[in-house]
Amino acid sequence: MLTRTFLEHALLAVAVSAMLCAFTSTLPAAQKATTPDLKPYQTMAQDALKLVTAKDMKGASKKMDELEGKWDASGLEQTFPNIDSEMDAAKDAVKSGDAKKATAELNTYLGLLTRASKPVKK
């Protein structure tokens, strides 16, 4: 005998299943859309690298401060802690005034950004 409680639970189970199916079908599209645009950070790091190459360490340091401010405001340090750490290393290298070290750290930082910008292969 079907009771009212059984029918209510069955209806609830069907509703939950339908909602899960609806959300699951949109999941891959949502994952693709959530890939952050790292191009602005690449551009700023490339600008800093150009300044280091031109021996303008003060200008490069200012650009790195600007980069860090933008990065920190974005909240991406939680998503990309390794990039955040490398950005700090690049900033410190630029502030040290050692152009060779700054160039190496900025290139490492740019490499991480490039790899993180590529879609994940399945």
GUTORSE-68964 format. One record per residue: chain; x, y, z of N, C-alpha, C, O, CB in turn. Coordinates in pm, whole numbers, plus 50000, padded with zeros to 5 digits. Glycine has a CB too. Layout:
N
MARPA   ch    n.px    n.py    n.pz   ca.px   ca.py   ca.pz    c.px    c.py    c.pz    o.px    o.py    o.pz   cb.px   cb.py   cb.pz
MARPA    A       X       Y       Z       X       Y       Z       X       Y       Z       X       Y       Z       X       Y       Z
...
END
This chain:
122
MARPA   ch    n.px    n.py    n.pz   ca.px   ca.py   ca.pz    c.px    c.py    c.pz    o.px    o.py    o.pz   cb.px   cb.py   cb.pz
MARPA    A   50084   49883   50000   50000   50000   50000   50089   50124   50000   50183   50136   50079   49904   49999   50122
MARPA    A   50058   50214   49912   50135   50338   49903   50081   50437   50004   49963   50470   50006   50129   50396   49761
MARPA    A   50172   50484   50087   50131   50583   50185   50165   50723   50135   50242   50739   50041   50200   50556   50321
MARPA    A   50108   50818   50197   50133   50958   50159   50280   50992   50181   50340   51060   50098   50042   51054   50241
MARPA    A   50338   50947   50289   50478   50975   50320   50569   50916   50213   50665   50980   50170   50515   50920   50458
MARPA    A   50540   50793   50172   50619   50730   50067   50612   50810   49938   50714   50833   49874   50572   50586   50043
MARPA    A   50494   50853   49900   50477   50930   49777   50549   51064   49785   50608   51109   49687   50328   50951   49748
MARPA    A   50546   51128   49901   50617   51256   49918   50767   51236   49901   50834   51316   49835   50587   51317   50056
MARPA    A   50820   51129   49961   50963   51101   49950   51003   51066   49806   51109   51106   49759   51001   50986   50045
MARPA    A   50918   50991   49739   50945   50955   49601   50946   51080   49513   51033   51094   49427   50841   50852   49549
MARPA    A   50852   51168   49533   50846   51293   49456   50969   51379   49484   51026   51438   49392   50717   51370   49490
MARPA    A   51008   51386   49607   51128   51462   49644   51253   51404   49578   51337   51478   49529   51145   51465   49797
MARPA    A   51264   51272   49576   51378   51206   49513   51382   51235   49364   51490   51259   49308   51373   51055   49537
MARPA    A   51269   51232   49298   51262   51261   49155   51303   51407   49130   51376   51436   49035   51119   51234   49100
MARPA    A   51257   51497   49212   51288   51640   49195   51438   51665   49214   51499   51739   49137   51207   51725   49295
MARPA    A   51495   51604   49314   51638   51620   49339   51718   51560   49223   51816   51620   49178   51678   51553   49473
MARPA    A   51679   51445   49177   51748   51382   49063   51741   51469   48938   51840   51483   48866   51689   51244   49034
MARPA    A   51627   51526   48912   51611   51613   48795   51700   51736   48807   51760   51779   48708   51463   51656   48779
MARPA    A   51709   51793   48925   51794   51911   48945   51941   51874   48927   52016   51950   48866   51772   51971   49084
MARPA    A   51982   51761   48978   52120   51718   48963   52155   51695   48817   52263   51731   48771   52146   51590   49044
MARPA    A   52064   51636   48744   52088   51614   48600   52099   51746   48527   52185   51761   48440   51974   51529   48538
MARPA    A   52016   51841   48561   52019   51972   48495   52151   52043   48524   52210   52101   48432   51901   52059   48540
MARPA    A   52198   52040   48648   52324   52107   48684   52445   52035   48628   52542   52099   48589   52337   52118   48836
MARPA    A   52440   51904   48623   52553   51826   48574   52576   51851   48425   52691   51852   48381   52530   51678   48599
MARPA    A   52472   51869   48349   52489   51891   48205   52555   52025   48175   52616   52041   48070   52354   51882   48134
MARPA    A   52543   52123   48264   52606   52254   48243   52742   52265   48307   52809   52367   48290   52516   52363   48296
MARPA    A   52786   52165   48380   52913   52171   48452   53034   52191   48362   53115   52278   48393   52931   52046   48531
MARPA    A   53053   52117   48253   53170   52139   48169   53177   52281   48113   53285   52339   48107   53171   52041   48055
MARPA    A   53064   52337   48074   53063   52474   48023   53101   52572   48133   53173   52669   48107   52924   52510   47965
MARPA    A   53055   52548   48253   53088   52636   48364   53236   52628   48399   53297   52730   48432   53004   52602   48487
MARPA    A   53295   52510   48391   53436   52495   48420   53521   52570   48318   53620   52633   48355   53475   52348   48422
MARPA    A   53484   52565   48191   53559   52637   48088   53549   52786   48109   53647   52859   48088   53508   52600   47949
MARPA    A   53433   52834   48150   53412   52977   48167   53486   53032   48287   53509   53152   48295   53265   53006   48180
MARPA    A   53523   52946   48381   53587   52996   48502   53739   53006   48490   53804   53045   48587   53552   52908   48617
MARPA    A   53797   52972   48375   53940   52989   48357   53970   53137   48357   53923   53210   48269   53990   52921   48226
MARPA    A   54047   53184   48456   54070   53329   48466   54159   53380   48353   54243   53307   48300   54133   53362   48600
MARPA    A   54139   53505   48318   54220   53572   48217   54346   53625   48284   54341   53721   48362   54140   53687   48145
MARPA    A   54458   53563   48255   54586   53603   48315   54665   53698   48226   54776   53739   48262   54669   53480   48345
MARPA    A   54610   53734   48111   54680   53820   48014   54722   53955   48075   54834   54000   48049   54591   53844   47892
MARPA    A   54638   54022   48154   54681   54150   48211   54806   54137   48299   54889   54228   48303   54567   54210   48293
MARPA    A   54819   54024   48369   54936   54004   48455   55059   53974   48371   55170   54014   48405   54910   53889   48556
MARPA    A   55038   53902   48261   55149   53875   48168   55200   54006   48108   55320   54029   48100   55104   53779   48055
MARPA    A   55108   54091   48068   55145   54219   48008   55224   54305   48107   55325   54364   48070   55020   54294   47960
MARPA    A   55178   54312   48230   55247   54393   48331   55386   54336   48361   55481   54412   48378   55163   54400   48460
MARPA    A   55397   54204   48367   55527   54142   48393   55621   54165   48275   55741   54189   48294   55511   53990   48419
MARPA    A   55568   54158   48153   55651   54186   48035   55698   54331   48034   55811   54360   47996   55573   54155   47906
MARPA    A   55610   54422   48077   55649   54563   48088   55761   54580   48191   55856   54654   48168   55527   54650   48126
MARPA    A   55749   54510   48304   55853   54517   48406   55984   54461   48353   56091   54516   48380   55809   54440   48532
MARPA    A   55976   54353   48277   56095   54292   48218   56163   54389   48120   56285   54398   48118   56059   54161   48147
MARPA    A   56085   54459   48041   56140   54559   47949   56212   54669   48026   56318   54716   47985   56029   54621   47861
MARPA    A   56155   54710   48139   56218   54814   48221   56349   54763   48282   56447   54838   48290   56123   54861   48333
MARPA    A   56351   54637   48324   56474   54579   48378   56580   54576   48268   56696   54611   48292   56449   54434   48434
MARPA    A   56541   54535   48149   56634   54530   48036   56691   54668   48005   56806   54682   47965   56564   54472   47911
MARPA    A   56608   54771   48024   56650   54909   48000   56725   54967   48121   56759   55085   48123   56529   54996   47967
MARPA    A   56750   54883   48222   56821   54923   48345   56743   55024   48429   56801   55098   48508   56957   54982   48310
MARPA    A   56610   55028   48410   56525   55116   48490   56464   55033   48603   56347   54997   48600   56413   55181   48402
MARPA    A   56545   55004   48702   56500   54918   48812   56393   54987   48896   56304   54921   48950   56619   54879   48901
MARPA    A   56401   55120   48908   56300   55194   48984   56164   55183   48914   56062   55159   48979   56341   55343   49000
MARPA    A   56162   55200   48782   56038   55186   48706   55985   55044   48711   55864   55022   48721   56061   55228   48562
MARPA    A   56076   54946   48702   56037   54806   48709   55978   54773   48846   55880   54698   48857   56157   54714   48679
MARPA    A   56038   54829   48949   55987   54806   49086   55847   54865   49102   55760   54805   49165   56083   54868   49190
MARPA    A   55826   54982   49044   55694   55044   49049   55592   54958   48974   55480   54940   49021   55698   55187   48989
MARPA    A   55631   54905   48859   55543   54819   48780   55509   54691   48857   55396   54643   48853   55609   54783   48644
MARPA    A   55608   54636   48929   55583   54515   49008   55490   54543   49124   55408   54459   49159   55716   54457   49060
MARPA    A   55501   54662   49185   55407   54700   49292   55265   54709   49236   55169   54666   49301   55449   54835   49356
MARPA    A   55253   54765   49117   55124   54776   49050   55068   54637   49018   54949   54610   49038   55136   54860   48921
MARPA    A   55155   54550   48970   55116   54412   48938   55067   54340   49063   54963   54275   49061   55233   54335   48876
MARPA    A   55142   54353   49171   55103   54285   49294   54969   54337   49347   54886   54260   49394   55211   54302   49399
MARPA    A   54949   54468   49339   54823   54526   49385   54704   54472   49306   54601   54438   49364   54827   54677   49373
MARPA    A   54720   54465   49175   54613   54412   49089   54589   54264   49119   54475   54220   49127   54649   54431   48939
MARPA    A   54699   54188   49135   54689   54045   49163   54619   54021   49296   54528   53938   49305   54829   53980   49164
MARPA    A   54661   54093   49399   54602   54074   49532   54454   54112   49534   54374   54048   49603   54678   54156   49635
MARPA    A   54418   54215   49458   54277   54256   49452   54191   54153   49379   54070   54146   49402   54266   54391   49382
MARPA    A   54252   54073   49293   54177   53974   49215   54140   53850   49296   54044   53781   49263   54257   53932   49094
MARPA    A   54214   53822   49401   54190   53702   49481   54247   53575   49419   54219   53466   49466   54043   53685   49501
MARPA    A   54326   53589   49314   54380   53472   49245   54489   53400   49323   54528   53289   49287   54433   53512   49111
MARPA    A   54540   53462   49429   54646   53395   49505   54596   53265   49568   54676   53176   49596   54699   53489   49614
MARPA    A   54466   53256   49591   54409   53132   49646   54405   53022   49539   54425   52905   49568   54267   53158   49702
MARPA    A   54378   53062   49416   54368   52967   49306   54504   52924   49255   54525   52808   49218   54288   53027   49192
MARPA    A   54599   53019   49255   54733   52994   49201   54840   53032   49302   54912   53130   49282   54753   53072   49070
MARPA    A   54853   52955   49412   54952   52993   49514   55096   52989   49463   55180   53067   49509   54939   52902   49634
MARPA    A   55126   52900   49368   55263   52893   49315   55295   53017   49232   55408   53066   49235   55282   52767   49229
MARPA    A   55198   53068   49159   55219   53191   49081   55234   53309   49176   55315   53398   49153   55102   53215   48982
MARPA    A   55156   53310   49282   55165   53418   49381   55304   53419   49445   55364   53526   49461   55057   53401   49490
MARPA    A   55355   53304   49480   55489   53295   49540   55597   53340   49442   55690   53411   49480   55518   53151   49586
MARPA    A   55584   53301   49316   55684   53341   49216   55677   53490   49187   55779   53553   49160   55663   53262   49087
MARPA    A   55556   53546   49193   55544   53691   49174   55618   53764   49285   55686   53864   49260   55395   53733   49171
MARPA    A   55604   53714   49408   55675   53775   49520   55826   53764   49501   55900   53858   49531   55633   53710   49652
MARPA    A   55873   53649   49452   56016   53631   49427   56065   53725   49319   56174   53782   49330   56046   53485   49388
MARPA    A   55985   53742   49214   56023   53834   49106   56026   53978   49156   56115   54055   49122   55925   53821   48987
MARPA    A   55929   54013   49237   55923   54149   49292   56046   54175   49380   56107   54282   49372   55793   54169   49374
MARPA    A   56080   54079   49463   56198   54094   49550   56326   54105   49468   56416   54183   49501   56208   53976   49647
MARPA    A   56335   54027   49360   56453   54031   49274   56466   54167   49207   56576   54221   49195   56447   53919   49168
MARPA    A   56354   54222   49162   56357   54355   49100   56399   54459   49202   56481   54546   49173   56218   54390   49040
MARPA    A   56343   54451   49322   56376   54548   49427   56523   54539   49469   56581   54637   49516   56287   54526   49549
MARPA    A   56584   54422   49453   56725   54404   49492   56818   54483   49400   56931   54514   49437   56763   54256   49489
MARPA    A   56769   54515   49279   56852   54588   49185   56939   54499   49098   57011   54549   49012   56938   54684   49258
MARPA    A   56934   54369   49120   57014   54274   49042   56937   54239   48915   56844   54159   48917   57045   54145   49126
MARPA    A   56978   54301   48804   56906   54285   48677   56905   54140   48629   56804   54093   48575   56968   54374   48570
MARPA    A   57015   54070   48648   57022   53931   48603   56923   53843   48680   56851   53762   48621   57166   53876   48620
MARPA    A   56921   53860   48811   56830   53783   48895   56684   53822   48865   56596   53736   48859   56863   53805   49045
MARPA    A   56660   53951   48848   56525   54000   48819   56475   53943   48686   56359   53902   48675   56522   54154   48815
MARPA    A   56562   53940   48586   56526   53884   48456   56489   53737   48468   56389   53693   48413   56642   53901   48355
MARPA    A   56570   53662   48541   56543   53519   48559   56411   53496   48631   56332   53412   48589   56657   53453   48637
MARPA    A   56386   53571   48738   56261   53552   48815   56139   53595   48734   56035   53529   48738   56267   53631   48946
MARPA    A   56151   53705   48660   56038   53749   48578   56008   53648   48467   55892   53624   48436   56067   53886   48517
MARPA    A   56110   53589   48409   56089   53487   48306   56023   53362   48365   55937   53301   48301   56221   53450   48239
MARPA    A   56062   53325   48486   55998   53212   48553   55851   53243   48580   55764   53159   48556   56071   53177   48685
MARPA    A   55825   53361   48628   55688   53406   48655   55604   53404   48527   55491   53354   48527   55688   53549   48716
MARPA    A   55659   53457   48420   55587   53457   48292   55560   53315   48242   55454   53288   48185   55668   53535   48186
MARPA    A   55653   53225   48265   55633   53086   48226   55518   53022   48303   55439   52947   48246   55760   53006   48248
MARPA    A   55509   53051   48431   55399   52997   48512   55265   53052   48464   55167   52978   48454   55420   53031   48661
MARPA    A   55261   53181   48433   55138   53241   48383   55096   53178   48251   54978   53151   48228   55155   53393   48366
MARPA    A   55193   53154   48164   55163   53094   48035   55106   52954   48052   55007   52919   47988   55290   53088   47948
MARPA    A   55167   52873   48138   55117   52737   48161   54978   52738   48224   54893   52656   48190   55214   52659   48251
MARPA    A   54955   52832   48317   54825   52838   48384   54716   52887   48290   54598   52861   48314   54832   52928   48506
MARPA    A   54753   52959   48185   54656   53012   48090   54605   52908   47992   54500   52926   47931   54715   53127   48015
MARPA    A   54680   52801   47977   54642   52696   47881   54530   52611   47939   54530   52580   48058   54764   52607   47845
MARPA    A   54434   52573   47855   54326   52487   47903   54380   52350   47944   54477   52300   47887   54218   52471   47796
MARPA    A   54316   52292   48043   54355   52161   48092   54313   52056   47991   54198   52054   47947   54293   52132   48232
MARPA    A   54408   51967   47954   54377   51859   47860   54314   51744   47935   54353   51712   48048   54504   51813   47784
MARPA    A   54217   51680   47871   54150   51566   47935   54193   51438   47871   54148   51331   47910   53998   51578   47928
END
